[in-house]
Structure formats: C-alpha cells, structure tokens
Amino acid sequence: MINNDNVNYVNKKNYVEKKIINFSKPDITEKEIQSVINVLKSNWLTMGNVTRIFEEKIKEYLNVSYAIVLNSATAGLHLGLRALDLKQGESVLVPDFTFTATAEVVFRCNAIPLFIDVDRKSYLITIETIQNFLRKYCIWKNKQWIHKPTRTVVRGILCVDYGGRVCDLHQLKQFAKENHFFLGEDAAHSFGSEYKNKKIGSFCDFTVFSFYSTKNLTTGEGGVLTTNSKTIAKKVQHMRLHGIDREADKRKTPFYDIKTEGYKYNISDILSAIGVAQIERYTEILEKRKKIHEIYQKEFSMLKGIQLTPEYEGSSYHLYTIEVEQRNQWIEQLRQFGIQTSVHFKPLHMMTYYKKKKLYTAKDYPSSREIFKKILSLPIYSTMSQEDIQHVVSSVKTVYQNLHLKKN
Ligand SMILES: Cc1ncc(COP(=O)(O)O)c(C=O)c1O
C-alpha cells in the first residue's frame, strides 16, 4: 500500500516501494484533536479562555511570572523589542548564524541588527565573539556603545539558543549589565531547555519560544513571550491586539480605548487548544527526542572525522546536526535513501536581502561560514518509530562509507 509517506523510486533493477522519513512531523494525538473539537463546538474561536489556560500552563511549566501567547515567535521578538522601546538610531547585536526572524524584527523597529559571529564549537554567541565585534566597530562614549559605521547606539543583545542548547546566560547577563545592554533571548528552538538545571524563560529581559509546526511543541503557528518583568508583560499584552486596553471577551460595554501602539499578533483559541494538549504531553515528547539524540550520538560516535551535535545537558533536542565534508552530496545520497534533511542555517550576511544593506563583511564571520559549509540536520522527532531511527542510522553509515571513507 502506497500512501503519502511512500514513493516509488527506481533502483538499478526494478521499482520498489520506499519509505520517506520526513525531516519533521508534528506529534498530534486524539487528545489534541478532541481539544480543538471542543473549541470548535464552543461559541468562541478567537483568543479567549483557552488561550489563558494555555498561558497558565506555560507559566507553571517554566516557572515564570508572565507568559503572553502570540501568533508566532517572530511577533514575540518584535513586541519584546518594542516593549524595550527599540527605535531608529539604535542597533542590536544578533548572531549571524540564525533564522532571519531574529534580525528582521530589529529592522521592523527601524533599528539595525549588527551580526556577531558564533563560537565555532557551540554555534552560539559568547561574550568573546561579542567583544571581538565591539572592539573592531564600536566606541564607548557617555556610558554607551556607539557603532561607528552606522552611528547608532547599541541598545542590547538578542541571543539565540540554537537547536535547544542555551547560551551562557549568566555570563551574557553580567556582560549586558556592565555594558548597559538589554538581553533578549530567541529560544524559538528551545521550549523546555534548561540552563544550570532550571528551565529557561525567566533569565533574560524577555524570552521567546516558537510553536511553529516543526517545533517540539506545536500549535501549527504560534509563539509565546515570557518574562518576569511586569512592565514588559503589560506592554506586550496590550500591543498584541492593536493596543486595545481590554481583551474582547472581557469587554462589558462596546467601548474601549487604545492606549499604546498595537499590532494584530494574537493567537486564536483553536490553536491554543492544540497547545494545551501538547503541553500536558510535553515531558513525554521531550523524553522521546532525548532518546533519539542518544541513539544517534552512540551510533555515530564511531564515524571518525564527522562532527556530531555538541552535548548539552538540559537541551530540548530540537535539532540533531552533523558536520561533514561534501555536505551537498550527503544531502543527495540521504535523499536517495528516502531521508529528508535540512540546513540550519545559511548565515544571514550571505542572504541577498542583508547583503544589499552593505553593512556586513564576510571576513567577520569565519565560524558561521565554516559551519554552514558542513552542517546538515537529520530527522529527530517524537513520532519516529524504531524502524525510522534505524533507517536513518544505517543510511548515514552507508553514506559515510560512500563519501567519507572513499575520499580519505
Ligand atoms: C531561531 C529562530 N528564531 C525565530 C523563529 C521564528 O519562529 P516563528 O515561525 O514562530 O515566528 C525561528 C523559526 O524557525 C527560528 O528558527
């Protein structure tokens, strides 16, 4: 029986049925389906009670004071920066090795993202990589860093917890304090990740998680901003729905006021219903991802010359990456085994849109360029069967024989 997960392909002798291992798949059970049906049968589809329940559950799970659920992590990053009043004439330090959303939101505030190279081993920004940049391009004047080429005031750092591994938040926080920076955290990959045995979400001025459909915990589209700051939380709460002073289902009269700038960034209760079911199963989802990570680490440890995912205790295990020579041929050969892969990330300074800004110089990013040349993300998700996992393992070993051993 051939379904969407299977394709016919030609090998040398004949057509055979081949299983496709998707790069990622959402983990949706009857619980999520029932939860959505309940909302559809209610009289309230947009943001309301179910979203508030989802927020309460997030606060409890992360042990954080405020959680504001939104329609994406991108919205959360934008609102977090606006809540800190980021504006024209200012800039923010962001990693070069990230998804475009991290930088795009800075432009959305009419400010400038300044790209920082990442640490070669962890793929994360560190105070060393930030200091290299500040020394080269900035001067310290009147207790603030000024970026000389753009004459902007460097307001803060937006760090990214790549693949589930968390930046050194204590170090970054101390550094931010000493340099009069805010510290925002793009944890789109890292819901449930820990730093020094504590779940992230409350270490920085704000933290943002994504619930996009490929993420560990998904609502299809969605995200959340978490913070312990009442001031930031209140601003974000108002800005997520046009700046209106009260949520629609709480209005007793038809009148409302607009107290702040606003955006249409709210989620719907239909999507929050998926989130409520997912968060109740999240410990089990994380555990499954961790097991797959462990199998890959063990099985691939014998592949000499291949850089595996750096170990990080307390990861959300969102990505499993390897670094290989001839990366594009690896992608092609794995595809022939039915295995979909991905590349996280092409450095931002190499993207056409950012190149056109003429603000970034390739030689400032040796690490992100070298990682990009070699990196490859393999499938890792909680609905992978033992058979799927074994197929990935044996295919990677065969491609290693074909490409790595034959060359070396
Ligand atoms: C590092 C990073 N930041 C932000 C985002 C944006 O997330 P969303 O699609 O929820 O806006 C992503 C999405 O994959 C991401 O990888």
The ligand as an ORCA input file, in Angstrom:
! r2SCAN-3c Opt
* xyz 0 1
  C      15.992     30.892     15.614
  C      14.584     31.197     15.194
  N      14.021     32.341     15.622
  C      12.757     32.664     15.292
  C      11.985     31.833     14.507
  C      10.606     32.268     14.122
  O       9.596     31.461     14.662
  P       8.097     31.656     14.195
  O       7.927     30.911     12.904
  O       7.255     31.062     15.289
  O       7.860     33.099     14.032
  C      12.521     30.632     14.043
  C      11.711     29.739     13.217
  O      12.062     28.667     12.849
  C      13.857     30.308     14.384
  O      14.444     29.191     13.942
*
